[in-house]
Amino acid sequence: MFASILQPENKVAHTSLSGGQLKINDGIILKPGDGAFITEVVNGEEFIFESVGKEAVEFVLFDLA
């Protein structure tokens, strides 16, 4: 389990070991209360999480590898 608070325009990367608004991998934008489930993960694949709103964003990542 990983948790983070990102200030606006900051980003963090998470590399899979198993296979405000938050943008994931330059495409999906999540708003407060949203969730995402990522499937078909390739070992070593990197995911980029970026704060794109005007306020800090908090998120929790569960890597269930």
C-alpha positions as CSV (number, residue, x, y, z in Angstrom):
1,M,0.0,0.0,0.0
2,F,1.3,3.4,-0.9
3,A,-0.1,6.8,-0.1
4,S,0.8,10.3,-1.4
5,I,-0.2,13.9,-1.4
6,L,0.8,15.7,-4.6
7,Q,1.0,19.5,-4.9
8,P,-0.3,20.9,-8.2
9,E,1.8,20.1,-11.2
10,N,3.8,17.4,-9.3
11,K,3.9,13.8,-10.3
12,V,5.2,10.5,-8.9
13,A,5.9,7.2,-10.7
14,H,5.2,3.6,-9.4
15,T,6.8,0.6,-11.1
16,S,4.8,-2.6,-10.8
17,L,6.6,-5.5,-9.3
18,S,4.1,-8.0,-10.5
19,G,3.0,-7.5,-13.6
20,G,-7.8,17.9,-6.6
21,Q,-7.7,15.8,-9.9
22,L,-5.3,13.0,-10.5
23,K,-4.1,12.0,-14.0
24,I,-2.9,8.4,-14.6
25,N,-0.5,7.6,-17.5
26,D,-1.2,10.8,-19.4
27,G,-4.9,10.0,-20.1
28,I,-7.3,9.0,-17.3
29,I,-8.3,11.9,-15.0
30,L,-9.9,11.0,-11.6
31,K,-11.8,13.5,-9.5
32,P,-12.6,13.3,-5.7
33,G,-14.4,10.1,-4.9
34,D,-13.3,8.3,-8.1
35,G,-11.4,5.0,-8.2
36,A,-9.6,3.0,-10.8
37,F,-8.7,-0.6,-11.2
38,I,-5.7,-1.4,-13.4
39,T,-5.5,-4.9,-15.0
40,E,-3.2,-6.8,-17.3
41,V,-0.1,-5.3,-15.7
42,V,3.3,-6.2,-17.3
43,N,6.2,-6.8,-14.9
44,G,8.3,-3.6,-14.6
45,E,5.6,-1.4,-16.2
46,E,5.6,2.2,-14.9
47,F,2.5,4.1,-13.9
48,I,2.7,7.9,-13.7
49,F,0.4,9.8,-11.3
50,E,0.2,13.5,-11.8
51,S,-1.7,16.3,-9.9
52,V,-3.5,18.4,-12.5
53,G,-6.0,20.4,-10.5
54,K,-5.5,23.7,-8.7
55,E,-5.2,22.0,-5.3
56,A,-3.1,19.2,-3.7
57,V,-4.5,15.7,-4.4
58,E,-4.4,12.7,-2.0
59,F,-4.5,9.2,-3.3
60,V,-3.9,5.6,-2.1
61,L,-2.4,2.9,-4.3
62,F,-2.9,-0.8,-3.5
63,D,-0.4,-2.9,-5.4
64,L,-1.9,-6.4,-5.0
65,A,1.0,-8.2,-6.6
